[in-house]
Amino acid sequence: MNDTRPLAARGKAAARFGMMGLAGASVHASLANEIGLRIVRGDYPPGTILPNEAKWAEIFEVSRSAVREAIKMLMGKSLLSSRSKVGSWVEPRERWNLLDRDVLGWYAMSPDKEKFLHIVQEFRYIIEPEATALAAQRRSDEQMAEISAACHDMAVATALPERTQADTHFHLAILRASGNDLLVPLGALIETALTSLFAYTTRENDDLAYALKLHENIERNIRLRRPEAARKAVRKLLANTDDVIRRVDTTI
C-alpha cells in the first residue's frame, strides 16, 4: 500500500512524527510507534505489503537506515515479516505479540476500543479472583501495606491520572502478593492494558464512590486473610466494571 495523500497531508504526518521525535524517543523508535499504531488500528490489514524503505523515508523525512531499524523493531513484535525482493508485510493478527507493552498501547488506541476493553475484562476474570484469594493467604505485612497505600491513594486522588495510577498500582500489588512467580511478570506485561482500562472506566463512571468501596472491600478481605471473601469481592468489582462498559456501549 503506497501513501497517496497530497504532499500537504504528508507534510503534516512528517511534522507530527518530528514532534514525537523531539519528545525524547529515537527516530527509529518513533517511526516504529507510528507504523505500529497504523497497523494495529487497521490502516494496514494483515497480508498488506507495506511501503518500501524509500517511500517511508519520503513520507516521514527520515533516513532509510531509521526505517530499516523501525521495521526490525516491528518484526520483533511479530507484527511484520520481511523478505528480500518482496518487502515487508503485515502478519496475521494471531501472531502479534499482544503482551508487548507497545502493541498493547497501540491496541488501546485503536478505533475498536470496546472490543479491547472486553478482552481485558475477560483476562481479568481469568486471573484476578484467584490471584486475590492467594494474596489473602500469602501476603506479607509489607505487601499488605503496599495494597492498602494504593487503595488510600485512590481515595485521595483529585485528578484522573492520579486515580488511574493508584488503581493500577492496587491491582499489580495484589498480583505480587499472590506469591506466584508467573503472575509478577504477567502483571508488568499487562500494566498498559490495565491503565488504559482504568482510565476509561474512571472517566465514564458516574459513581466513583461506589467503585472505591468495592476496592476497599477487596483490601479489607486481603488484610483479614479471607480468601473466599476476597475472591467474591473481586468478582463484584469486575461486574461493576462490566456495567460501566455496557452502559457506555449502549449510548454509542
C-alpha positions in Angstrom: 0.0 0.0 0.0 1.5 3.3 -1.1 0.8 6.7 0.6 -1.4 8.5 -1.9 -2.1 11.5 0.2 -1.4 15.0 -1.1 2.0 16.4 -0.2 0.5 18.8 2.3 -1.0 15.9 4.2 2.3 14.0 4.1 3.9 17.1 5.5 1.6 17.1 8.4 2.4 13.5 9.1 6.1 14.2 9.0 5.6 17.2 11.3 3.7 15.1 13.8 6.4 12.5 13.6 9.0 15.2 14.1 7.3 16.3 17.3 7.3 12.7 18.6 11.0 12.6 18.0 11.5 15.8 20.0 9.7 14.1 22.9 12.9 12.1 23.5 12.4 8.9 21.6 15.0 7.9 19.0 14.0 8.4 15.4 13.6 4.7 14.6 11.6 4.1 17.8 9.2 7.0 17.0 8.8 5.7 13.5 8.1 2.2 14.7 5.5 3.7 17.0 3.7 5.5 14.2 3.8 2.5 11.8 2.8 0.1 14.6 -0.2 2.2 15.5 -1.3 2.3 11.9 -1.1 -1.5 11.7 -3.0 -2.3 14.9 -5.8 0.2 14.2 -6.3 -1.4 10.8 -4.8 1.0 8.3 -2.7 -1.8 7.0 -4.7 -5.1 7.4 -2.9 -8.5 7.7 -1.3 -9.5 4.4 -0.7 -6.0 3.3 2.6 -5.3 1.6 3.9 -2.1 3.3 5.6 0.8 1.5 9.3 0.2 0.9 12.1 1.9 2.7 12.4 4.7 0.2 8.7 5.5 0.4 8.6 5.5 4.3 11.7 7.7 4.3 10.0 10.1 1.9 6.7 10.2 3.9 8.4 10.9 7.2 11.5 12.7 6.0 13.9 10.3 7.8 16.8 8.2 6.7 16.4 4.8 5.2 18.5 3.3 8.0 16.0 4.7 10.5 13.2 3.0 8.5 15.2 -0.3 8.5 15.6 -0.2 12.3 11.9 0.6 12.8 10.9 -2.4 10.6 13.2 -4.6 12.7 11.5 -3.5 15.9 8.1 -4.3 14.5 9.3 -7.7 13.3 10.5 -8.3 16.8 6.9 -7.7 18.0 5.7 -10.2 15.4 3.6 -7.6 13.6 5.7 -7.8 10.4 7.7 -10.3 8.3 10.1 -9.3 5.6 11.8 -11.0 2.6 14.3 -9.8 0.1 12.7 -8.6 -3.2 9.3 -8.8 -1.6 9.5 -6.3 1.2 7.6 -6.2 4.5 4.1 -7.4 5.1 1.7 -7.4 8.0 1.5 -10.7 9.8 -1.9 -12.4 10.7 -3.3 -10.9 13.9 -3.0 -14.2 15.9 0.8 -14.0 15.5 1.1 -10.5 17.0 2.7 -10.3 20.4 -0.2 -8.7 22.3 1.6 -8.8 25.6 4.2 -6.4 24.3 3.8 -3.0 26.0 3.9 -1.1 22.7 1.4 -3.4 20.9 -1.0 -3.2 23.9 -0.7 0.6 23.9 -1.5 0.7 20.1 -4.4 -1.7 20.6 -5.8 0.5 23.4 -5.8 3.5 21.0 -7.4 1.6 18.1 -10.9 2.6 16.9 -12.4 -0.7 18.2 -11.9 0.3 21.8 -14.9 -1.5 23.2 -13.5 -4.8 21.9 -10.2 -4.1 23.6 -11.9 -3.3 26.9 -14.0 -6.6 26.8 -10.8 -8.6 26.0 -9.0 -7.0 29.0 -12.0 -7.8 31.2 -12.1 -11.4 30.2 -8.4 -11.7 31.0 -9.1 -10.1 34.4 -11.9 -12.6 35.2 -9.5 -15.5 34.4 -6.6 -14.1 36.6 -7.7 -11.7 39.3 -10.2 -13.6 41.5 -7.8 -16.5 42.2 -4.7 -14.2 42.5 -6.6 -12.2 45.1 -7.6 -15.3 47.0 -3.9 -16.3 47.0 -2.9 -12.8 48.2 -5.3 -13.1 51.1 -3.5 -16.3 52.1 0.1 -15.4 51.4 0.6 -11.7 51.6 3.4 -10.3 53.8 2.9 -7.3 56.0 5.0 -5.2 53.5 2.8 -6.3 50.6 -0.3 -5.6 52.6 1.0 -2.1 53.3 1.5 -1.6 49.6 -2.0 -2.7 48.7 -3.5 -0.5 51.5 -1.5 2.5 50.4 -2.7 2.2 46.8 -6.3 2.0 48.0 -5.8 5.1 50.1 -4.2 6.9 47.1 -7.3 6.1 45.1 -9.4 7.7 47.8 -7.5 11.0 48.0 -6.7 11.3 44.2 -8.1 14.6 42.8 -7.3 14.0 39.1 -7.9 11.2 36.6 -4.2 10.4 36.1 -3.6 10.1 39.9 -6.7 7.9 40.4 -5.8 5.7 37.4 -2.2 5.3 38.6 -3.3 4.3 42.1 -5.9 1.9 40.7 -3.3 0.2 38.5 -0.8 0.0 41.4 -3.5 -1.6 43.6 -4.2 -4.4 41.2 -0.5 -5.0 40.4 0.3 -5.1 44.1 -2.2 -7.8 44.6 -0.7 -9.9 41.8 2.7 -9.5 43.5 1.2 -10.5 46.9 -0.2 -13.7 45.4 3.2 -15.3 45.7 3.0 -16.9 42.3 6.2 -16.2 40.4 4.5 -16.2 37.0 1.9 -13.6 38.0 4.5 -11.0 38.8 6.0 -10.6 35.3 2.5 -11.1 33.8 1.3 -8.0 35.8 4.1 -6.0 34.4 3.2 -7.1 30.9 -0.4 -6.1 31.2 0.1 -2.9 33.0 -0.5 -0.8 29.9 -3.8 -2.6 29.3 -4.9 -2.1 32.9 -4.0 1.5 32.8 -6.0 2.1 29.6 -9.0 0.2 31.0 -9.0 2.1 34.3 -8.6 5.5 32.7 -11.6 4.8 30.5 -13.9 3.4 33.2 -12.9 6.0 35.8 -13.7 8.8 33.3 -17.1 7.2 32.3 -18.1 6.0 35.8 -20.8 8.2 37.4 -20.4 6.6 40.9 -16.7 6.6 41.8 -17.5 6.5 45.5 -19.1 3.1 45.0 -16.2 1.8 42.9 -13.9 2.9 45.8 -16.0 1.0 48.3 -15.5 -2.1 46.1 -11.8 -1.7 46.2 -11.8 -1.1 49.9 -13.8 -4.3 50.4 -11.1 -6.2 48.5 -8.4 -4.6 50.6 -10.2 -5.5 53.8 -10.6 -9.1 52.9 -7.0 -9.5 51.9 -5.9 -7.8 55.2 -8.2 -10.1 57.2 -6.9 -13.1 55.3 -10.3 -14.2 54.0 -9.6 -15.8 50.6 -13.1 -16.7 49.6 -14.5 -13.3 50.6 -11.6 -11.6 48.7 -12.4 -13.7 45.6 -16.1 -12.7 45.7 -15.1 -9.1 46.3 -13.0 -9.0 43.1 -15.8 -10.6 41.1 -18.2 -7.9 42.3 -15.7 -5.2 41.2 -15.4 -6.8 37.8 -19.1 -7.0 37.4 -19.3 -3.3 38.2 -16.7 -2.5 35.6 -18.7 -4.6 33.1 -21.8 -2.4 33.9 -19.8 0.8 33.2 -18.6 -0.5 29.9 -22.0 -1.9 29.0 -23.7 1.4 29.8 -21.3 3.3 27.6 -21.7 0.8 24.8 -25.5 1.4 24.7 -25.0 5.2 24.4 -22.7 5.0 21.4 
